[in-house]
Amino acid sequence: MNSNGSTTTVQQLMMENMSTVYDDLEARVLSTLRQVNFWYLFVVITVGIFGNMLAVMTIVRSRLMKISSNHYLIALTCSDSVFLLSLFLIWLSKLNVAVYHRDGFCQLVLFCLNCSSWLSSWYTMILTVERYFVVFFPLSRAAACSIGRTRRIICLALPFPVLFNIWIIVATGVNETGACNMIESYYYAGMVLNWIDTVMSFVIPAIVITACNIAICYKVYSRANAFAELKGSKSTTTGKNTRCSAAGSGLELPLMRRHGGGGGGGGGGYSGGGGSSSSGHAGRPAGSQERKITQSLVTLSCVFVALNVPSYSLRLRDYVLVATGQIPQNQPLSEIILENVFNLIYYTNFSINFFVYCLSSENFRSAAWQLWNEWLPAFRLRKRAAAIAL
């Protein structure tokens, strides 16, 4: 009996010690997670707002403004900046600046977050669909990307998220604990509306973007293969013609002189050849320009989907758990870590526009470099003038 009792006591002590060690480890991990979350958000917000400003100024102050698709990028960058500014007000609450946890600010911040994330995904989707029509139906009216038409589409997209998300102003507020959250009486209605919001702001855009990008990549790859085959057959034909001309040079020479006998005719023939050659060279940069724009926009939309999928996957899973009544009482530590990491990846999507544009677009890089070269001498002159004034 004593031995059994002592064994039970030892086992209980071991279990209690293990539980204490686990609780201490969990507390340390959560503390580290909070610190990482705090500083990472600070970097995302500051770098994102500054980078988005640079991106807009680079497009506006360069010839890139003449390309219609870049107007979507301006709208996308502006909506991302609104998201980051709203996120900044939430971040301030971590410094005990309780702007977000006040009535009025609470509703406004949540409203801006939802509207801006919705617009970002829609502008990316519209941009991808328009590029799809340019690649597949280059002569159709849908592929005629004029700047005026682009601006109209940007404006037409604005009312939908604004009208849909009005419910946030009514259904959210500051509760008894002082936290900004959904009002309890609107909980189930809010869950349904959140579900619709997720479908409209991510699920549909992600499906459309992925389908269009796969089709665009396939089409571009097919064209590249066809062009390579055509180029190979053309070079083979050219080689045969060269050998024939070397063998029959005695026959071709009088014919060449005969065609060149009339000064006007010979000049006209050369001019025509030159004209077709120049038009071929003129067409080549245009085609190259379209390929570069397509590559840049496909990269941008792929980055959007990749950075949004992890966070929205967890969100969709949570909706399913709530709908089926299978909400766990205690959230495991691994899930808390994953949720925080995926949310940080999601927030990163709104702050890397400038870097994505630079990496994917040669035109944007050169425009940004040109803008930097204009600003740097002006900044140095102002600095010298300020030093002389002192």
C-alpha positions in Angstrom: 0.0 0.0 0.0 2.8 2.4 1.0 4.8 1.6 -2.0 1.8 2.2 -4.3 0.9 5.4 -2.5 4.5 6.7 -2.7 4.6 5.7 -6.4 1.4 7.6 -7.0 2.8 10.7 -5.2 6.0 10.6 -7.3 4.0 10.3 -10.5 1.8 13.2 -9.4 4.9 15.3 -8.6 6.4 14.5 -12.0 3.2 15.4 -13.8 3.0 18.7 -11.9 6.6 19.5 -12.6 6.1 18.7 -16.3 3.0 20.9 -16.4 4.9 23.8 -14.7 7.8 23.5 -17.2 5.3 23.4 -20.1 3.4 26.4 -18.7 6.7 28.3 -18.3 7.8 27.4 -21.8 4.4 28.4 -23.2 4.6 31.7 -21.4 8.1 32.4 -22.8 7.0 31.5 -26.3 3.9 33.7 -26.1 6.0 36.6 -24.7 8.5 36.2 -27.6 5.7 36.0 -30.1 4.2 39.2 -28.8 7.6 41.0 -29.1 8.1 39.7 -32.7 4.5 40.7 -33.5 5.0 44.2 -32.1 8.3 45.0 -33.9 7.5 43.2 -37.2 4.2 45.2 -37.5 6.2 48.4 -36.8 8.5 47.5 -39.7 5.7 46.4 -42.0 3.7 49.6 -41.4 6.6 52.1 -41.7 8.4 50.4 -44.7 5.0 49.8 -46.3 3.7 53.4 -46.1 7.1 54.9 -47.2 7.4 52.3 -50.0 3.8 52.8 -51.2 4.5 56.6 -51.4 7.6 56.0 -53.4 5.7 53.6 -55.8 3.0 56.1 -56.5 5.4 59.0 -57.0 7.6 56.8 -59.3 4.6 56.1 -61.5 3.1 59.6 -61.4 6.3 61.4 -62.2 7.4 59.2 -65.1 6.3 58.0 -68.5 4.7 55.0 -66.7 1.7 57.2 -66.2 0.9 56.8 -69.9 0.3 53.0 -69.5 -3.3 52.3 -68.4 -2.5 49.2 -66.2 -0.3 51.4 -64.0 -3.4 53.3 -62.9 -4.7 50.1 -61.3 -1.3 49.9 -59.5 -1.8 53.4 -58.2 -5.3 52.5 -56.9 -4.0 49.2 -55.5 -1.1 51.0 -53.7 -3.4 53.7 -52.3 -5.9 51.1 -50.9 -2.9 49.2 -49.3 -1.8 52.4 -47.7 -5.2 52.9 -46.2 -5.0 49.4 -44.7 -1.6 50.1 -43.2 -2.7 53.4 -41.7 -5.7 51.6 -40.1 -3.3 48.9 -38.9 -1.1 51.6 -37.3 -4.0 52.8 -35.1 -4.4 49.2 -33.9 -0.6 49.0 -33.3 -0.7 52.1 -31.2 -2.9 50.3 -28.7 0.1 48.1 -27.9 1.8 51.3 -26.7 -1.3 52.0 -24.4 -2.5 54.7 -26.8 -6.1 53.5 -26.9 -7.3 55.2 -30.1 -8.6 52.0 -31.6 -10.5 51.1 -28.4 -12.7 54.1 -28.5 -16.2 54.3 -29.9 -16.1 55.9 -33.4 -12.5 55.0 -34.0 -13.2 51.3 -33.4 -15.9 51.2 -36.1 -13.9 53.5 -38.5 -10.7 51.3 -38.3 -12.5 48.0 -38.9 -14.5 49.6 -41.7 -11.3 50.9 -43.4 -9.6 47.6 -43.0 -12.4 45.6 -44.6 -12.9 48.1 -47.5 -9.2 48.4 -48.3 -8.5 44.7 -48.2 -11.6 44.1 -50.5 -10.4 46.8 -52.9 -6.8 45.5 -53.0 -8.0 42.0 -54.0 -10.5 43.3 -56.5 -8.1 45.7 -58.2 -5.6 42.8 -58.5 -8.3 40.6 -60.0 -9.5 43.2 -62.5 -5.9 43.8 -63.5 -5.4 40.1 -64.1 -8.6 39.7 -66.0 -7.8 42.6 -68.3 -4.3 41.2 -68.9 -6.0 37.9 -69.8 -8.1 39.6 -72.5 -5.0 41.4 -73.8 -3.1 38.1 -74.2 -6.0 36.0 -75.6 -8.1 38.5 -77.4 -5.8 41.4 -78.4 -8.2 42.8 -81.0 -11.3 42.8 -78.8 -12.8 45.8 -77.2 -12.1 44.4 -73.7 -8.4 44.5 -74.6 -8.5 48.2 -75.5 -7.0 49.4 -72.3 -7.5 53.2 -72.4 -6.6 55.4 -69.4 -10.1 56.8 -69.3 -11.7 53.4 -69.2 -9.3 52.2 -66.5 -10.2 55.2 -64.3 -13.9 54.5 -64.7 -13.5 50.9 -63.7 -11.4 52.0 -60.6 -14.2 54.4 -59.6 -17.0 51.8 -60.3 -15.3 49.3 -58.0 -15.4 51.7 -55.0 -19.1 51.6 -54.0 -19.4 47.8 -53.6 -17.1 47.3 -50.5 -18.3 50.7 -49.0 -22.0 49.7 -49.2 -21.4 46.1 -48.1 -19.3 47.0 -45.1 -21.7 49.5 -43.6 -22.9 46.8 -41.3 -19.5 47.1 -39.4 -20.5 50.6 -38.2 -23.7 49.2 -36.7 -22.6 45.8 -35.4 -19.2 46.6 -33.8 -18.3 48.7 -30.8 -16.3 48.9 -27.5 -17.5 46.2 -25.0 -17.5 46.2 -21.2 -13.8 45.2 -21.0 -12.9 48.1 -23.2 -12.0 46.1 -26.3 -13.2 46.8 -29.8 -15.2 43.8 -30.9 -18.5 42.7 -32.4 -21.6 43.5 -30.3 -23.0 40.3 -28.9 -26.5 40.7 -30.2 -25.1 40.9 -33.8 -22.7 37.9 -33.4 -24.4 35.4 -35.7 -25.3 38.0 -38.3 -21.7 39.2 -38.2 -20.4 35.7 -38.7 -22.6 35.3 -41.8 -21.5 38.7 -43.2 -17.9 37.9 -42.4 -18.2 34.7 -44.3 -19.7 36.5 -47.3 -16.9 39.1 -47.0 -14.2 36.4 -47.1 -15.8 34.8 -50.2 -16.1 38.1 -52.0 -12.7 39.6 -51.0 -10.6 36.5 -51.3 -12.1 33.2 -52.5 -13.6 34.5 -55.8 -10.6 36.8 -56.6 -8.1 34.0 -55.8 -9.9 31.5 -58.0 -10.2 34.0 -60.9 -6.6 35.2 -60.6 -5.2 31.6 -60.4 -7.3 30.5 -63.5 -6.3 33.6 -65.5 -2.6 33.3 -64.6 -2.5 29.6 -65.6 -4.1 30.4 -68.9 -1.8 33.4 -69.5 1.3 31.4 -68.7 0.2 28.6 -71.0 -0.5 31.0 -73.8 2.8 32.9 -73.4 4.7 29.6 -73.3 2.9 28.3 -76.4 3.7 31.5 -78.3 7.4 31.3 -77.2 7.6 27.7 -78.5 5.9 28.6 -81.8 8.2 31.6 -82.2 11.3 29.4 -81.5 10.1 26.8 -84.1 9.4 29.6 -86.7 12.8 31.1 -86.1 14.5 27.8 -86.5 12.7 27.0 -89.8 13.4 30.6 -91.0 17.1 30.2 -90.4 17.1 26.9 -92.2 15.3 28.5 -95.2 17.8 31.4 -95.1 20.7 28.9 -95.2 19.3 27.1 -98.3 18.7 30.4 -100.1 22.2 31.5 -99.4 23.6 28.3 -100.9 21.3 28.7 -104.0 22.4 32.3 -104.5 26.1 31.3 -104.3 25.5 28.6 -107.0 23.4 30.8 -109.3 25.0 34.2 -108.9 25.6 34.4 -112.7 21.8 34.2 -113.3 20.7 36.5 -110.4 23.1 39.3 -111.2 21.5 40.4 -114.5 18.0 40.2 -112.9 19.2 42.4 -110.1 20.6 44.9 -112.6 17.3 44.8 -114.6 15.2 45.6 -111.5 17.6 48.4 -110.6 17.7 49.8 -114.1 14.9 52.4 -113.5 16.2 54.7 -110.7 12.7 55.2 -109.3 11.9 51.5 -109.3 15.2 50.5 -107.6 14.8 53.3 -105.0 11.2 52.3 -104.5 12.1 48.6 -104.0 14.8 49.5 -101.4 12.5 51.9 -99.7 9.8 49.3 -99.4 12.3 46.8 -98.0 13.5 49.4 -95.5 10.0 50.2 -94.6 9.1 46.7 -93.8 12.3 46.2 -91.9 11.7 49.3 -89.8 8.1 48.3 -89.1 9.4 44.9 -88.0 11.8 46.6 -85.7 9.1 48.9 -84.5 6.8 46.0 -83.8 9.4 44.1 -81.9 9.8 46.6 -79.0 5.9 46.8 -78.7 5.7 43.0 -78.4 8.6 43.0 -76.0 6.9 45.8 -74.0 3.6 43.8 -73.7 5.5 40.7 -72.6 7.3 42.7 -69.9 4.0 44.2 -68.7 2.4 40.7 -68.7 5.3 39.2 -66.7 5.1 42.0 -64.2 1.4 41.8 -63.6 1.4 38.0 -63.4 4.1 38.2 -60.8 2.2 40.8 -58.8 -1.0 38.7 -58.7 0.8 35.5 -57.9 2.5 37.2 -54.9 -1.0 38.5 -53.8 -2.4 34.9 -53.8 0.6 33.3 -52.2 0.7 35.8 -49.2 -3.1 35.7 -48.7 -3.7 32.0 -48.8 -2.3 31.0 -45.4 -4.2 33.5 -43.3 -7.5 33.0 -45.2 -7.2 29.3 -45.0 -7.2 29.5 -41.2 -10.0 32.0 -41.3 -12.1 29.6 -43.5 -11.3 26.7 -41.1 -12.5 28.8 -38.1 -15.8 29.6 -39.9 -16.3 25.9 -40.5 -15.6 25.1 -36.8 -18.0 27.8 -35.6 -20.7 26.6 -38.0 -20.4 23.0 -36.9 -20.0 23.8 -33.2 -16.6 22.2 -32.9 -14.7 25.2 -31.3 -11.9 23.9 -29.1 -11.9 25.1 -25.4 -8.2 25.8 -25.4 -6.2 26.7 -28.5 -3.0 24.7 -28.8 0.3 26.7 -28.7 1.2 25.5 -32.2 -2.0 26.9 -33.6 -1.4 30.3 -31.9 2.1 30.4 -33.4 0.8 29.5 -36.9 -2.1 32.0 -36.6 0.4 34.8 -35.7 2.9 33.9 -38.4 0.1 33.7 -41.1 -1.3 37.0 -40.1 2.1 38.7 -40.3 2.5 37.2 -43.8 -0.9 38.6 -44.7 0.1 42.1 -43.5 3.3 41.9 -45.4 1.2 41.7 -48.6 0.2 45.4 -48.1 3.7 46.7 -47.6 5.9 45.2 -50.4 4.3 46.8 -53.5 7.4 49.0 -54.2 9.7 46.0 -54.0 7.5 43.7 -56.1 7.3 46.4 -58.8 11.0 46.9 -58.7 11.8 43.1 -58.9 9.2 42.4 -61.6 9.4 45.4 -63.9 12.5 46.8 -65.6 10.6 49.9 -66.6 9.6 50.6 -63.0 13.2 50.1 -61.8 14.6 52.5 -64.4 11.9 55.1 -63.5 12.6 54.7 -59.8 16.4 55.1 -60.4 15.8 58.2 -62.5 13.6 59.7 -59.8 16.3 58.9 -57.2 19.0 60.6 -59.4 16.7 63.7 -59.6 16.0 63.8 -55.9 19.6 63.2 -54.6 21.2 66.3 -56.1 18.3 68.5 -55.0 18.5 67.1 -51.5 22.3 67.8 -51.4 21.8 71.4 -52.6 19.2 72.0 -49.9 21.5 70.6 -47.3 24.3 72.8 -48.4 22.0 75.8 -48.5 20.8 75.1 -44.9 24.5 74.7 -43.8 25.4 78.1 -45.4 22.4 79.8 -43.8 23.5 78.6 -40.4 
